[in-house]
């Protein structure tokens, strides 16, 4: 049952990254492709119906972690208090920028909110990437599984490299989404940007994979070796789709790439939620962090039911709001 709960948490976090990842990516890369106030407004409008529903997955993941693995929740939220506060402020600032932009007719205010929206989104992606990098690298934990490091410890070169890689991946994801939703010159520039960024992601993926094997202390085995092959296949699908102008396939390939990346990370971490540093030295496992079996079964049932409800809601929004947007 603990393994099932681990899979559910991994699924919810993956759903968050795939869904909220495209609107974070649109925001982060919009200054590079949108050249006018109207084009920036169109980029923001492209994610308007979806972004707040996508963030439900992040909130639900936190609640599910509390219910399914309370010890891991306590350890992570106490040890990473400052990063979590930064994430909360960036999420709030991002939402404020989206909602208030069109309430002020002044171009100066538009520029301010656009910059706030893009900067807060890019910082969010970077922080999430740094968090994942530290999980893969391992954390200094005491015997009870509590974090013993500092904020400066989290900013190690490997974790920051994962943060930069996350920016590139979600920038590519956002560009793929933007070409689905926008017509005109903005869409053409997004396609060209996607072609350049694809090479950046490929090079970073190869380099970071080698660094991960070094940090983890050797080559993994089993399913962990299969998933990188699937990741490269998803990247190949993106490249072929880009050459053929198949925007829907490109977005699907980008989504599959993220799913295989996070699946590989989850398989690497299993059965630990908070692995110790250096890697391979134990940590807080799903069996240590889970509550009593009856409580775990109840929480797991509620979590799965809630996830199904959010999936139904998200699919209905997509069916009603997935049309094209014209900059004019």
Buried (B, 14 or more C-beta within 10 A) or exposed (E): EBEBBBEBBBBBBBBBBBBBBBBBBBBBBBBBBBEEEEBBBBBBBBBBBBBBBBBBBBEBBBBBBBBBBBBBBBBBBEBBEEBBEBBEEBBEBBBBBBEBBEEEEEEEBBEBBBEBBBBBBBBBBBBBBBBBBBBBBBBBBEEEBBBEBEEEBBEBEBBBBBBBBBBBBBBBBBBBBBBBBBBBBBBEBBBEBBBEBBEBBBEBBEEBBEBBEEBBEEEBEEEBEEBBEBBBEBBEBBBEBBEEEBBEBBBBBBBBBBBBBBBBBBBBBBBBBBBBBEBEEEBBBBEBBBBEEEEBBEBBEBBBEBBEEBEEEBEEBEEEEEEEBEBE
